[in-house]
Amino acid sequence: MSQPAFDLAYLPLGAAAFGGAERSLLDLADGMVESGKRVIVFAEGALRETPFPQIAAERGIELVWVGWAPEHGLMTNVREALRVFRRYPARIIHFNISWRERMWVVPVVAKLCTGAKLLGSMRAMPDPHQLVPRKRYFRLVPGLRLWHLPEVLVGHVWAKVLDFTVSINANDFPKRLVASYGFASDRIRVIYNGIAAPAQLATTTQRRSMRQSLGLSDGDILIAYSGRLSREKGVHILVRALSQLPGRFHLVLVGDGPQRGELALLTQELGVSGRTHFAGFLREPDSIIGVADIVAVPSLWYEAFGRVVVEAMSLGVPVVASRIGGMAELFEDGVHGHYVPPGDAERLATTLAQFGADKNARERSGAEARKLVLSRYSLERVRAQYAELYSAIGQ
């Protein structure tokens, strides 16, 4: 049998946009290229107009555009997967596990038609079944959760085809993968996402200049949010919390999304439009995040990891985040930042007010947070852990 053309093939499978999962995959592929591995990335059309191809090109990562997609028919995706895997054979195929419609067929084709080992990183999962409300008949008899059946079947397909699964959190995903989807516990490994922490933090001059560009004085407190502006991210809860804070508290929203218009109207309704700054999407948001006093991550859904939490901590900025999903295990409450219950605007406002009033506490938490990132979430450590796993499953 001839040697596969590539050591590793990466698939940001079913990506609807460019986010933390896709960035993490590129970071990993980049490290493997630097280590001398033959690497290829298969990307779908939804990523064409995002920073994904530009970042791949800048890092010297070979990128091939593929034609499978959630909106395509089953046989179209089967034919495309057959074409791609035959033309670009790899020793190990590494997926971002996708729950989107018909994406399960791609790993099935890889399992049946290639000799590659299949590895999946679980970077996002459906919410726990028991949290989804049931319809009640006659206001008493609970209905069946039949709408969960397709995702349960998809989960079981992934469990059967993958040789190994990586979870990016330890306390949430592994338990649910085993209990709800039939994954084998002895074939799950926890590897947190990693980031490249900046060597230097913002200088006093840079900090003052950026804050002045936002119309802030030295005595103002800047709260930053970075991410998609959509309802499950809880940004509207953060805006409501801002309305309960003194006038020296300002909010900058880095990112874009379907909720932007609604949020703009909400800031006007609550009288905080003058203290809310919409920065839009920024490929490199560190210039703003790094000069904030606090980064807020008010998610309402079960975040898999919370990359923005770790990115903020790497910049020495303390975080106030929802205690939910994998995000609840990223740092120690009261040491590196603070956790709040998801969806509780009053509790969020109280925590932000107390943290904002104590500069020494913020500086201590920020310093400890950066130390934590360098020891636990460094990109070098994560790449080494994956390289070890590749070596083990590729034998």
C-alpha positions in Angstrom: 0.0 0.0 0.0 1.4 3.5 -0.9 2.2 6.0 1.8 -0.6 8.6 2.3 0.2 12.0 0.8 -0.5 13.7 4.2 0.2 12.9 7.8 -2.8 15.0 9.0 -6.0 16.2 7.4 -8.1 18.8 9.4 -11.8 19.4 8.9 -13.6 22.4 10.4 -16.7 20.4 9.6 -20.0 22.2 9.2 -18.7 25.6 10.1 -21.3 28.3 9.8 -18.9 31.1 10.5 -15.3 31.8 11.7 -15.1 31.4 15.4 -13.1 30.0 18.2 -13.4 26.4 17.0 -12.1 27.2 13.6 -9.3 29.4 15.0 -8.2 26.6 17.4 -8.0 24.2 14.5 -5.8 26.5 12.5 -3.6 27.0 15.5 -3.2 23.3 15.8 -2.5 22.8 12.1 0.1 25.6 12.2 2.0 23.8 15.0 2.0 20.5 13.1 3.3 22.2 9.9 6.1 23.8 12.0 7.0 20.4 13.4 7.5 19.0 9.9 4.2 17.2 9.4 2.5 17.0 6.0 -0.8 18.8 6.7 -3.9 19.7 4.7 -7.1 21.4 5.7 -10.5 20.8 4.0 -12.7 23.9 4.3 -16.3 24.5 3.2 -17.6 27.5 1.3 -19.1 29.1 4.4 -15.6 30.0 5.4 -14.5 31.7 2.1 -15.5 35.2 3.1 -14.0 35.0 6.6 -10.4 35.5 7.9 -10.0 31.6 7.7 -8.3 31.4 4.3 -6.1 34.4 4.9 -4.8 33.1 8.2 -4.2 29.7 6.6 -2.2 31.3 3.8 -0.2 33.4 6.1 0.8 30.3 8.1 1.7 28.3 5.1 -1.2 25.8 5.6 -2.4 24.0 2.5 -6.1 24.6 2.1 -8.5 22.8 -0.2 -12.1 24.0 -0.7 -14.7 21.2 -0.5 -18.3 20.9 -1.6 -20.0 19.1 1.3 -22.3 21.3 3.4 -25.3 21.0 5.7 -27.6 22.4 3.1 -26.7 19.9 0.4 -28.4 16.5 -0.1 -27.1 13.3 1.4 -25.8 11.8 -1.8 -24.1 15.1 -2.8 -22.2 15.0 0.4 -21.3 11.3 0.0 -20.0 11.8 -3.5 -17.9 14.8 -2.4 -16.5 13.1 0.6 -15.5 10.1 -1.6 -13.8 12.4 -4.1 -11.9 14.4 -1.5 -10.7 11.4 0.6 -9.5 9.5 -2.5 -7.7 12.5 -3.9 -6.0 13.6 -0.7 -5.3 10.5 1.4 -4.1 11.2 5.0 -2.8 9.0 7.8 -5.0 10.7 10.4 -8.2 12.7 9.8 -9.0 15.2 12.5 -12.5 16.6 12.6 -14.2 19.4 14.5 -17.2 17.2 15.5 -20.3 18.7 13.9 -24.0 18.2 14.9 -25.3 20.1 11.8 -27.6 18.4 9.3 -26.0 15.6 7.2 -22.5 16.3 8.3 -22.3 13.0 10.0 -22.0 11.3 6.6 -18.5 12.7 6.1 -16.8 10.8 8.9 -18.9 7.7 7.9 -17.4 7.8 4.4 -13.9 8.4 5.9 -14.4 5.3 8.1 -15.7 3.0 5.3 -13.5 4.2 2.5 -10.1 5.1 3.9 -7.5 3.4 6.1 -7.1 6.6 8.2 -7.4 6.8 11.9 -10.2 9.2 12.8 -10.0 11.7 15.6 -12.7 14.2 16.7 -12.4 17.3 18.8 -15.7 18.0 20.6 -15.8 21.7 20.7 -19.6 22.2 20.8 -22.5 20.0 21.9 -26.3 20.3 22.2 -27.6 21.4 25.5 -28.3 18.7 28.1 -31.6 17.0 27.2 -33.2 17.5 30.6 -32.9 21.3 30.3 -35.1 21.6 27.2 -38.7 22.1 28.3 -41.3 19.5 27.4 -44.6 20.3 25.9 -47.4 19.4 28.4 -50.8 18.0 27.3 -53.8 19.2 29.3 -51.1 21.2 31.3 -50.2 18.1 33.1 -49.0 15.1 31.0 -45.4 15.7 29.8 -44.7 15.0 26.1 -41.8 13.0 24.7 -38.6 14.7 23.7 -38.8 13.2 20.2 -37.0 16.3 18.7 -33.9 15.1 20.4 -33.9 11.8 18.6 -32.0 13.0 15.5 -29.2 14.5 17.5 -29.0 11.4 19.7 -28.6 9.3 16.6 -25.9 11.6 15.2 -24.0 11.4 18.5 -24.1 7.6 18.3 -22.8 7.7 14.7 -19.8 9.8 15.8 -19.2 7.5 18.8 -19.0 4.5 16.5 -16.8 5.9 13.7 -14.2 7.8 15.7 -11.1 6.0 17.0 -10.5 8.7 19.6 -12.4 11.8 20.9 -10.9 14.9 22.5 -13.1 17.0 24.8 -12.1 20.6 25.4 -13.6 20.5 28.9 -13.3 18.0 31.7 -16.5 18.3 33.8 -19.3 18.7 31.2 -18.7 17.0 27.8 -17.1 13.7 28.8 -20.0 12.7 31.1 -22.6 13.6 28.6 -20.8 11.9 25.7 -20.8 8.6 27.6 -24.3 8.9 29.2 -26.3 10.3 26.2 -24.4 9.3 23.1 -22.7 6.0 23.7 -19.1 7.2 23.6 -16.5 4.9 25.3 -15.0 6.6 28.3 -11.6 5.0 27.6 -11.4 6.6 24.2 -12.0 10.2 25.4 -9.2 12.5 26.4 -9.4 16.0 27.8 -7.2 18.6 26.0 -8.1 22.3 26.7 -8.0 24.8 23.9 -4.7 26.7 23.8 -3.8 30.3 22.8 -0.7 32.1 22.0 -0.4 34.5 24.9 1.2 37.8 24.0 4.8 38.4 25.2 4.1 42.0 26.0 1.0 43.7 27.5 -0.3 47.1 26.6 1.8 50.0 27.8 0.4 52.8 29.8 0.6 55.1 26.8 -1.2 52.6 24.5 -3.8 52.0 27.2 -4.5 55.7 27.6 -4.6 56.4 23.8 -7.1 53.6 23.1 -9.3 54.6 26.0 -9.3 58.2 25.0 -10.4 57.1 21.5 -13.5 55.7 23.1 -14.1 58.9 25.0 -13.1 57.6 28.4 -11.2 59.4 31.1 -8.8 57.9 33.6 -11.5 57.4 36.2 -13.9 55.5 33.9 -14.3 51.8 34.1 -14.3 49.9 30.8 -16.1 46.6 30.5 -15.4 44.7 27.3 -17.3 42.0 25.6 -15.9 40.1 22.6 -17.9 37.6 20.5 -21.0 37.1 18.4 -23.9 39.4 19.1 -26.6 36.8 19.4 -29.2 36.0 22.1 -27.5 32.8 23.5 -24.4 34.9 24.3 -26.4 37.0 26.8 -25.2 40.4 25.7 -28.7 41.8 26.4 -28.2 40.8 30.0 -24.9 42.6 30.1 -26.6 45.8 28.7 -29.3 45.6 31.4 -26.5 45.2 34.0 -24.8 48.3 32.6 -28.0 50.3 33.1 -27.8 49.5 36.8 -24.2 50.8 37.1 -22.9 54.3 37.8 -22.2 56.6 34.9 -18.4 56.0 34.9 -19.0 52.4 33.8 -18.7 52.0 30.0 -19.2 49.0 27.7 -17.5 48.2 24.5 -18.9 45.4 22.3 -16.4 43.8 19.9 -18.1 41.6 17.4 -21.2 41.5 15.2 -24.3 39.3 14.7 -28.0 39.1 14.3 -28.8 40.8 17.7 -26.9 44.0 16.9 -29.9 46.1 16.0 -31.9 44.8 18.9 -29.0 45.7 21.3 -28.7 49.2 19.9 -32.4 49.8 20.5 -32.1 48.3 24.0 -29.2 50.7 24.9 -31.4 53.7 23.9 -34.4 52.3 25.8 -32.3 51.9 28.9 -30.5 55.2 28.5 -27.0 53.8 28.1 -26.4 54.4 24.4 -23.8 57.1 25.3 -21.9 54.5 27.4 -22.1 51.6 24.9 -19.6 51.4 22.1 -20.2 49.1 19.1 -16.7 48.3 17.8 -17.9 45.7 15.2 -15.9 42.7 14.1 -12.2 43.0 14.6 -9.8 40.3 13.4 -7.4 41.2 16.3 -9.5 42.5 19.2 -6.6 42.5 21.7 -6.0 46.2 21.2 -9.3 46.9 22.9 -9.7 43.9 25.2 -6.2 44.4 26.5 -7.0 47.9 27.8 -10.3 47.0 29.5 -10.7 46.9 33.2 -13.0 43.8 33.1 -14.0 41.4 30.4 -17.6 40.2 30.7 -18.8 36.9 29.2 -22.5 36.6 30.1 -23.4 33.5 28.1 -26.8 31.8 28.5 -25.9 28.6 26.7 -23.6 25.7 27.6 -20.3 27.1 26.3 -17.9 24.4 25.4 -14.9 26.3 26.6 -15.0 30.0 26.4 -12.0 31.0 24.4 -12.5 34.7 25.0 -12.2 34.1 28.7 -8.7 32.6 28.3 -7.7 35.3 25.7 -8.7 38.1 28.2 -6.8 36.4 31.0 -3.7 36.1 28.8 -3.8 39.9 28.5 -3.9 40.3 32.3 -7.5 41.4 32.3 -9.8 39.8 34.9 -13.1 38.2 33.8 -16.7 38.1 35.1 -18.3 35.1 33.4 -21.4 33.0 33.6 -20.9 29.8 35.5 -22.2 27.4 32.8 -20.9 24.5 30.7 -17.2 24.1 30.2 -16.6 27.8 31.0 -17.3 27.1 34.7 -14.0 25.2 35.0 -11.7 27.7 33.3 -10.6 29.6 36.4 -11.0 29.8 40.2 -13.7 32.1 41.4 -12.4 35.0 43.4 -8.8 34.4 42.3 -8.6 34.9 38.6 -12.0 36.6 38.2 -15.6 36.0 39.3 -18.5 33.8 38.2 -22.1 34.8 38.2 -25.4 32.8 37.5 -26.3 33.0 33.8 -29.2 35.3 33.0 -29.1 37.3 36.3 -28.6 40.9 35.3 -28.8 42.2 38.9 -26.1 39.8 40.2 -24.0 40.6 37.2 -24.3 44.3 37.9 -23.5 43.9 41.6 -20.4 41.9 40.8 -19.2 44.3 38.1 -19.8 47.3 40.5 -17.8 45.7 43.3 -15.0 44.6 41.0 -14.9 48.0 39.3 -14.6 49.8 42.6 -11.5 47.8 43.7 -8.5 48.5 41.4 -6.2 46.5 43.6 -8.4 43.4 43.3 -8.6 43.7 39.6 -4.8 44.0 39.2 -4.3 41.0 41.5 -6.8 38.9 39.6 -5.4 40.0 36.2 -1.9 39.0 37.2 -3.0 35.6 38.5 -5.1 35.0 35.4 -2.2 35.6 33.1 -0.1 33.1 35.1 -2.8 30.5 34.8 -3.0 30.9 31.1 0.8 30.5 30.7 0.8 27.3 32.8 -2.4 25.6 31.6 -3.6 27.0 28.3 -0.4 27.8 26.4 -0.6 26.9 22.8 2.7 25.1 23.0 1.4 22.7 25.7 -1.8 22.0 23.7 0.1 21.2 20.5 2.4 18.9 22.4 -0.6 17.0 23.9 -2.1 16.6 20.5 1.2 15.5 19.0 1.5 12.8 21.6 -2.1 11.7 20.9 -1.4 11.6 17.1 1.6 9.4 17.7 -0.3 7.0 19.9 -3.3 6.5 17.6 -1.2 6.5 14.4 0.8 3.4 15.5 
